[in-house]
Each structure stands twice: as C-alpha cells, then as structure tokens.
C-alpha cells in the first residue's frame, strides 16, 4: 500500500482484529500487536510499508505512554517504596546494563552499543505484570511489592535513558560534550517546569474546568501534552521527556484522575499502533535463519534477569521463595525495551542483524511472561525446600485461628467491606474468620484481636485450613469477579451445600457468579444494603416517617458502630480524601514505653484528636478499661486521622 491513509486504515483494521481475538482469550493485546506487525510488515507480507508516516504516528504512542507514566508519578508513593524502588530497582537496572556491556565488549562491540542494549533489556512489562498481579490478587504480597517497586524504577529510568542514548551516539569524542549539553538542557527544562509549572498548571486547569465542557477539557489535555513534548524536542531533547513532564505536572492537580480517564483511549490506540510498528521491524527470515542464536539470547535474557533479580531480592532480606518469585516475574522483557530499541535503530548504534536477534528475543520473552508467571508457584515449590515449610506455617496459623470455631462465617477479603461485615456479624453473635493478602492490614487487625489471618482464599488448602468443613457460610467481600470464581470453584468442590454470598462490582458479573454456584450475589456494599432495607420496610407497610428516621439513625451511627478501618498499603491512592478519614491503628507497648504504669485517662490522647477503640491484653478476653494501669505487651487500638495517630503513638511510646 502506498498512501499514508491506506496504511493507517490497515493498521487500525489489524488493531481491531487483534484486540478482539486476544481479549476473547484473556491475553494482553500487546503480544497480538507485535505478532500482527511482524506478519503485515515489509519483511513478511508487505501489506504496510515501514514509512515515515507510520513511524511518526507510532511515536505519538510513546508520547502518550510517557504522559501516563508522568501522570502516575507520585513523590509520596516513591517515598513509601523508596527501599524497593531505589534499592532493588536501581541495582537491577544498573547490573543488567553492566552485564550487557561486559558481554558486548567480549563480542567486540562498542561500549555505547552495550549500554543502549543493556537499558533496553533491563526493562520488564509494566502493562502485563501489573495486570497479572491484580488478577492473581498478589499486588500486596511480598514479591508483588518488589515487582511493583522495580517496575516503578524502570518506568522512571526510561527518562534519563532517552536522554543518554542519543547523546552517546555522537561520533568520536563528541559524545561527552553532547551528553553534558543534554544533561544541562534537561536540568534547565526540569527546573523551569518544576518551579513555575505547578501553580501555572493548577490555575490553567481551573479555568478550563469552570467552562464545564468535556470537549474543551480533552482538547486542553492534548494541547498541554503535545505542547510540552514539542518544547523539549525544540530544546534538542526527546518528545517523550516533554510528555512525561506534562503528566508529572498534571498529577499534582486535583484533575489527575479525570485526565487519566479522558486520555486513556488516545493512549491505548496510539500505543497499539506503536507496538504494531515495532513488530514490523522484525525480519522473520533473518530470525528463522538465526533461530539458534535467538533462542540462546532468549535463554540468556531470562536466566540472567531471573538470577540477578532473585539474588538482589535475597540480599534485601527476602526469603528464598519470595526471591525466586520476584526473579521469575521480572525476567522477561517489556514495552519500554521496544521504545529504546526503536531509538537504537534510528541512531544506528548496532548492526541490523544484531537488532533483529535482540528484538526477536524480547518479543518471545514477552510472549512467555504470562506462562512463566502461571507456573511460578510450582517452580518455587519444586526448587525451594523452605517454601513448603513457609506454606505449612501459614496454613497452621490459619488452622489455629479457626480451630475453636464452629458454625462460623469465612470472610474472603478483609478490606473495608469485610471489616463492616465482621462487625455486623459479631454484634449478632456469629463468629468469623477473615482471610486477606495485605500483610499490613492483617497485622494491625490481628493485634487488635480481630479474627483475621494472612492467606490466599483462592487456594484450596487455605479454605480447608480456615475450617470450611465446619463453617456455615462463606462470604466473598471483594469485587474481583475472576478471583471470586476461583474461590467458588474450590468451595463447590469441597462443600457443595454451603451457602456462598458474593459481592459484584458490575451487574454483568451477577449472572457469572450465580452460574458458578453463589447462593446470593450482592452488587456493592454498605449504602446498597441500607437502601435495600429502606425500600423493603416501606413496601411492608411501615410508615414512611419511621423508615426515614431509622435510615437517619443508621447513618448517624455508622462511624461509631463500625469503628473506622484498619488501613493497608493497598488503600493508598484508592480514595482521594483518605488522609482526612479516621482509621484504626494498633500499637504494642514494648519494654520502656512511656505509657507503661499509666492509665489511658492520664495520657489524655483525646487532646491530640484520638479516641481509644480498645485495649487488648495478652491472655485476657475483652477490652481493658480506661482507668486500668497499662502493662508491657498491651495493645492499644487508636481511632483518628493519620496526623493524630502519629502524635498519639509518639506520646504512648516516648511521652512527647
């Protein structure tokens, strides 16, 4: 095809087809884009030419990808995960680059080629891995946090790499001057944007939002993104850097989430076209002719990154099982690797044949990534003997918690909905066993005396340990339909007759969960329950003034009745006003704590804005009184906003 319009139309048709097919098989579309690009490209069927027009269109995909990364940039998140991001993430990327440079040096390639290739090979797929972590409910597991931390650093590392690679491609000794100039330009642009940008951006978006026009708002986002990209290109830097800065500036405003939703369709479409053009770079004849080398390079990539990430995780104190899982998750290539490989091709840093081999190896690794993740647990159990012991101890803890329970409710998930439900059931005299994968939330809730344990409810053995054989009901409190279906499959296999209540986020999930064996499916949480009760009473003939009065009473009492929430790491960023919401926090009075020997009345924590939810003592049932003298080992459960909790914890422990 010759015209640009025909090329674009054909690319769009291919994108529609591949997304439809891969979505139907629940596979990441990125793999389909790459395959389609390789088939229709100039090296295969030659249905679309590798023209400047298609490459320029694809470059906009990179621009919006970098904009999205900037939009997700958060200093608070970086600070929270600094040990993983700047520890594990930094060393993983730097070590991969160093090893690649060493190998290419032995192969008699220029060190600059090794550095550029090392940057590309160090990347892992944020799009694929983050989705797999969410689907498997492993975002808050130890290896899940490590994977997210490394992915976050890799996303940030692309920015300096996009500046560094063009600079070092200069001939002779000119690269050092070019690098220094690029760094100065980048520092100047960053300084100007960071110093003047936030206030200007906030005021500008406020003016746009006041017009109450969705069309104007989207146009404004496109203008800001492409405008800053153009300015950085004008300064001799990359378009991607400007897009990243635009996203970073907008992330500091209250319009971040609206922008993210508005820009997502543009980003996904253009990014899909970018991956198709990357696939078009593949010359299948060269790849097949050098297939042994491609497979050797693929094996080397997977093995080196697996060993490297696993060893670094182990050095940072992770168990052998967690370290191996982290290595398995991170060993494949990623989409940012393609961004850097496209740049390497434009700059002619390596030979065309070597680029083909590397590109093919990265594509194959990305295709293998979901398969490696799927079998990661089996691999860990096969090669890490201590993993069996760790798994057994975890199940023993759950079994010990449920040992005395009879006719209890098993709560799958102990987030906000799970905690609501546990307290309602407790008031009705029904015992509960909670299972959750957020270690921070489990720790705080367990210290406060609540019956919750760390465990994956989607595993058959976990449900058995939680006393499924003796339970009277199972409640799935999270809204992830796929995970709920896995739980239902195990429950129906083990106890076909037990009632199961499931929560559904979308109406379309109700039929799927019901068909899988859920006795009752409730679409969404507390307010739905209140409104259902209100309508039911009205239809039963209860006078409306009594219904309204009862509704008002419940709403007025709910915060005191439900006693706040234990906050977990997975709650961060989930609610815009989280920092202003009261939460629960458990504090152990260790040796030397200021509060030992005093009563809660003497400590006057109410002056700091905190209330006492409970005081637990090891070996004793119930909560201690406010005037009872505290002893070492007591657990004080506080309710308050984060700032008040911090001040109160300091007074309890140090007396300040």
N, C-alpha and C positions, 0 to 999 in steps of 0.2 A: 504494500500500500504506500502511496506516495504523499498524499496530503496529510497535514497535521490533524485536521478534523477527523478524517477516517481513522488515523492511528488512535486518537483519543477515544473515539466511539468504540473501536475494537477493544481497547484496554478496559473501558467501562463494562462492555459486554462480558469480557473474561472475568472481571472482578465480581460481577453479579452472579455468574455461574459458580465460581469457586467458593464464594461466601455461602451460597445456598447449599452446596454439597457438603462443605466442611462443617457448617453449623448443624446440619442434619445428623452428622456423625459425632457431634460434640467435640470437634477438633479445632485447635487455634487456626483461624483463617490465614495467618502469616505463612504457614507451611504451604498452603494451597497457592497463595500469590507467587511464591518462589518457583513452585513446580510449573505453574501456567506460564510464567515469564520465560523459563528455560525452554518450554515447548514451542511457544509462538515467536520466540526471539529470532534475531538474524542468523544465529548459529544452528538453528533447527528448521522449523517450518517456514521461517522468514515471513510471517504474516504481519509483523510490525517491525519497521526499521528502527534501529538504535539512533534516532535523530536527536538533534539539539533540542527540538521542541519537547519531545517526550522526557528527556533528561531534566529540562528546566521545570516541567510540570512536576516531576518526581521530587525535585529539590524543595518544592513547597511542602511536600510531605514531611521532610526533615525539619523544615522551619516550624511547622505546627507540632511536631513531636517534641522539639526542644522547648517550644512555648508551654506545652503541657508539663514538662519536667520543671520548668521555672515556676509554673502555677502551683505545683505541689511542694515547692521548696519552702521549708519552714525551719527557722533557726531554733524554735522550741523543740521540734522533732529531732533535729540534729543533736541538740544538747542532751536530750533524753537518751539517744542511742549512740552517743559520741564514742563509747568504747568499741562498739561493733563497727561503726561507720569509719572512724579514723584509726582504728586499730586493725581489725580483721580486714576491712575493705581496702585500706591503703596498702597494707603489706601484700594482699592478694594481687592487686593490680600491678604494683611495683615489681613483685617477684616474678609474675608471669612475663612482664616486659623484659626483665633482666635475663630470664632463662631463654626467651626467644632470641634476644640479641646474642647470647652466647652460642646458641645453635647456628644462627645465620652467619656468625663470624667464622665458625668452623667450616661452614659451607662456602666460605669465601664471598659472602655478600657484604655490602656496605652496612656499617652500624646503623645508619639512618633508616635503612630498609627494615632492619631488625626491630628498631624502636617503634616504627609505624605499625608493623605487623604484630608486634607484641601488644600494642594498645588495642588493636582490633580483636586479637584472640583472647585478651583478658576479660572481655565482656560476656555477660550472661543475659538471658532473655527476661527482662522485667515483665513484659506482657504475658508471656507463657507461664513463668514461675509464680507470679503473684496470683494469677487466676487459679493455678493448681493448688496453691497454699490455701486459698479461700474455699475451693471446692472440697478439699480434704480436711477442713477445719483445723489447720495446722499453723495459722498465722501467729498464734500466741504460744506455740511450742518453742522449746529452746532452739532447735535447729531452724524453725520458722523465723525467729527473730534474727538469728545470724544471717540467714539468706536475705532477709529484707534489708538488714544493715549493709551487707556487701553490695546489693543491687542499688541501694541509695547512693553509695560512694561511686559506683561505676557510672551512674547517671550524671553525677557531678563531674567526674573525671573526664567525661567526653568534652566538656567545655574547654579546659586547657589543652587537651589533645588536638582539638580542632584548630587551635591557635599554633600549637607546637609543630604539627606535621608539615603545614605549608612552609613554615619558616626554615626548618632544617632541610627542606628540599632544594634550597638555593645552592648553586654550584660553588665548588672550591671553598674558600674561607668566608664567603659572603653570608653563609647561614647564621653565623654567630651575631653579626650585625643585624640581620633580618629578624632573628629571634628576639634580640634586645629591643628593637623598634616595635615588634609586635606586642611584647610584654608591656612596654610603656604605653602604647596605644590602648591596650586592653585595660590597664590600670587607670588611665585618664578617663576612658569611657565609663568604666565601673564607678569611679569616684564621682563623676558628674551625675550619673544616673542615680546612684545611691543617695547622694547628698541632696539633690534637688527633686529627684523623681517622686518619692512617696507623697509629699504634700501636693505637688502638682497633679499627680495621678488621682489622688483622692478627690480633689476639687473638680477635676475634669469629669470623672465618672459620676460624681454627684449631680453635675449639671445635666449629663446625658440621662441619668436615671429619672430626673424630675420631669423629663418630657413624656415619660410613660409610653414609650414606643419601642417595641421589641425589635423592629426593623432598624431603627436608629442605633439601638444598643449593640446589635450584632455588627453593623457597619463600623461603629466606633472601635470595637474589639479588633476587627480586621485591620482597620487603619493604624491602630497603635502597634499591633504585631508586625505588620509588613513595613510600617514606617521606621521602627527601631531596627529591623533587620536591614533595611536599605541604608540607614545611617552607619551601622557598623561595617557594612560592605564598602561604603564610601570611604571609611577610615582605613580600608585595607585589611579588614578582618572578615570573618565569615558571617553569612546571613543567619546561621544558627545561633551565634552568640547574641545577636540583637534580639532574636525571638526569645531566647532564654531570659534575657534581661526584662523584656516586656512581661513575660509570665511572672517573674520574680516580683516586679513592682505591683502587678495587679493582685498577687497573693497577699499583699499587706493591706488590701482594702476589704471592706465588707461585701464586695460584689464578686468575690472569688468563686463561690460555688455556682452562681448564676452564669458567670463567664465560662466556667468549666463545662456546664451543660450545653451552652449555646455553641461552643467551639468544637465540641466532640464530633459532630457529623463531618465537618470540614476536615478535621484531623484524621479521622478513620479512613475517609475516602482517599485523600491525598497520600496517606501513609501506605494504603493498599497499592496504589499506583507506583509508589516508590519501590515496594518490595517486588512488584512485577518487573520493573526496570532492572532491579538487581538480578532477578532470575534470568533476564535477557542477556546479562553479561556472561552467563555460563555457556561455554562451548562444549556440548555433550560429547563431541568426537574427541576433543583433547582429553576430557575427563575419562572416557572409556579407554582411550589409548594408554593412559597413565593410571589406570584404576588401582594397581598395587600401591603406587605412591600415595594416591588419595586415601586409601584405607589405612596405610601406615601413618599418614599425617592425622587422620581422624582418631586412630587409636592413641597416638601420642598426645593429641589435644585433650582427649577425655581423661587419659591416665595422669598426665602432668597436672591438670587443673584439679582433678579429684584428690591426688596426693597432697598437693600444695594447700588447698582449702582445708582438707582434713587435718593436716599437721598443724596449721595455724590455729584452727579451732581447738585442737587438743592443747596447744601451748597456752591458749587463753583460759584454760581450765575446764573445758567441756569434757564430758565422758566420751569414751571411745565410740559408743553408739551414735551419740549426737554429732561427733566429729565426722564419722563416716557418712551420715545422712547429709550433713552440710556439703561435703565434698561431692556426693552423688547429685545433689540438686544443682550445684554450681558448675559442674564440669563441662556442660555443653556451651555452645556459642550463643550470641544474642544479636538483636536487631541493631544495636549501636555498632557492633562489629561491621555490619554491612555499610553503615554510614562512613566509617573510617576506611573500609576497603574501596568504596566508591571514590573517596578523596585520594587514596593511594594510586588508583588507576589514572585519575586526571593528572596527577603530578608525575607519573611515570617513575615511581620510586623502585618498582620491581619489574621483572620481566612479565610479559603477558602469560607465559606458560605457568610460572610460579603462582601468579594471581589466580589463575583458573584452579590450580590444585587447592590453594587455601580457601577460595570461595566455595568449592565443592565440599571440602571437609567441614566448613562451618555450617553449610546448608544441611548436610547429613546429620551433624551433631544436633541441630535444632529439631530435625525430624525425630531423632532418637530421644530427645529430652523427656517427653511425656512417658515414654516406655520405661526409661531409667527410673523416673520418679515412681511409677506404678510398682516396680519391683524393688524399690529401695528398702522397704521393711524386710522383705525376705532376704535380701543381700546382707543387711545388717545382722539379722538373726543368724545367718549362716556363718559369718566371719567374726562376729564379736561375741565371745562367750559370756561376757558380763551383761550383755543386753538381756539374756534370758533371766538372769538374777534380778536386774533392774525392773523388768516387766513383772516378774513374780512378786517383788516387793510392793510394786504399785497395786497389783491386784490384791495382795494380802492386806494392804491398808484399807482398800475399799471393802473387802470382806469383813475386816474387823469392825468397820463402821456400821455395816449392815447386819452384823451377827445377831444382835438382840432385837432386830426389827421384825415385826410380823404385821401383815396386812398394811404395809406401808406404801407410799407413792414414790416411784423413781422419777426424779426430775432430770430430764436430759437437757442440760444447759442451765447455768446458774447466773445468767445476766440479770437485767432489771426485771424482766417478766418472770423469770424463775424465782427471784427473791420475793416479788409480790406474792406469787402463788404459795411459796413455802410458808409465809407468814399467815396468809389466809387459812391454809390447812392446819397450821399449828394452833390457831385460835379455835378450830373445830375439833381439836384433839386427834388429828391424823398425823402420824409421823412421816417424815420424808427423808430421802437420800438424794442429794444433789450431785451431779457429775458435770465437771466443767474443765476446759482446756486452758483457761487463763490462770497461770500459777499465782500471780499477784492477788487476784480476786479470791482464789481458793484459800490462800494463806490467811488473808485478813478475815474472811468469813469463818474459817475453821477456828482461828484464835478466839473469835467472838462466841464460840460454842455452837455454831450452826453445823448441821449435819451435811457437809459437802466435802467431796474429795476430788483430787485431780484424776481424770480418766476420760478416755475417748468412748463416748456412749455408742458410737457407730461400730465398735468392736464387740464381737460375740462374747468373748471371755469377760469383758468389763461388765456387761449386763448380768452375766451369771454371778460375778463377784458381788454385784450390788443387790443380790437377793431376789432376782427376777422370779425364781421358783416360789417365793413366799409373798411377793408383792401383790397388791390388789389392783393397782393401776399404774400405767406408765404415761407420763406427760412429756411431750416434746415441745420445749418452750422457745426454741429458736425458729426463725422463718426461712432457713435454708432448705429448700424442697429436696434437693438431691441427697443431702445428708440425712434428712428425715426419712427418705425412702430406704436408705441403708439400715437405719435403726428399725424401721417397721419390718424389713425383711428378716432380721435376726429375731425380733420379738415374736413374729408369727411362726417362725421355725421352732422356737423354744417353748412358747406358751400361746398356742393358737386362740385360747379362750379369754385371755386377759384383755380388759378394755384399754385402748390407747387413745388419748386425746392429743391432737397435733395442732400446732399453730401454722397459719398460712399467711404469707405476705400478700399474695395475689389471688384473685378469685379463680384464675385458671388452675392454680395448684390444688384446689379443694378436691376436684374430681380425681386427680392423680393419687393424692394421699388416701382418699376414701377407697379407691380401687386397690391400693396396696395393703389395706387392712386396718386403717384408722377407724376407730369406733365413732369418733366425733372430730370434726375439723373446725377450728375457730379462727376466722380471719381477723387477726390483730388483737391488741392487748386490752389494757385496763378500761379506757374510755368506751370501747366497744361493749365490754361487759356491763358497764354502768348504764349505757343507753339501752341495751337489751333488757336489763332488769326494769328500767323505767317504762318502756313500752309494754312489757309483759304485765306489770301491775295495772297500768291504765286499761289494758284490754280485759283484765279480770274484774273490772268494775270498781277498783279502788279509787276514791275521789282524787281528782287531779291535784288539789292543793296539798294532799298528803304525799302524793308522788313527788311533786316538786320540792316539798320540804325535806323529804328523805334524800332526794338527789343532792340538795344543797348541803345537807348534813354529811353525806359521804364524802363530797368534795372538800368540805372544810376539814374533815378528819383524816383524809388520806395520807398527808405527810406525817402526821403524828402516828397514825395507825401503822404505816408501812416503814417508818423509822429510817428513811433515807436509803442509800445504796452503797454497797462496797464498790469502790472504783477500781477498774482493772486497766492494764496498759492498752487493751483493745478498745476502751472507751474514748481514747484521745482522738480529737478531731471529729468524733461522731456527732456531737451536738454543739452548736455554735455557742451556747451560753453555759457550757459545762462548768467553767471556772466560777460561775456565780451560784451554782446549785449546791445545796448541802449534801455531804456524803459521809459515810461511815469510815472510821479508821481505827484499827486495833493496835494498842501499844502494850508491849510487855515491860513490866517493871523489873529490870535486871539489877544485879548487885550494884549498890552505890547510887541508885536512882533517888532523886530528891524527895519524891512522893512517899517513899517507904517510911512508915511510922506516923503518917499523917492521914487525915480523912479527906474525902473529896470536898467536903464543906469548907475545910481550912484552905484548900488550894484555890478556891474562888475562880474556877475556869469559866464561869458564866460571864465574868467581866471581860474575858477575851473573846466572847462570842460563841463559845462551845457549850453544848449540853452533854450530859452523861447518858449514853444509851444503856450501858450495862457494865458491871464489874464482875469478872469471872475469876474464880479461884480454883486451881488445880485440885481435883479430888472432891470438890463440893458441887452440889447441884444448885441451880438457880443463880440469881444475881445478888451481889453484896449490897448492903445499904450505904447511903451517902455518908453516914456518920461512923461507919466501921473503919477501923485502922487498917491501912493498906500494908501488905507484906510483900517480900520478894517473890517474884513469879506471878503476881496478879496480872490479869489482862484487863486494861481499861478500854472500853469501846466508846469513842467520841463521835458526836454528830455536829458537823459545822461546815462552813465553806473552807476551801483549801488554806487560805491565809490564817484563819482562826485555828485550824487543826495544827498548822506548823508552830504557831505561838504556844498553843496548849501543850503540844508534845515537848517543846523546849522547857516549859515550866515543870512538867511532870518529871523529866529526866535530869534537868540541871538546876531548876529553881529560878531561872531568869524570867 
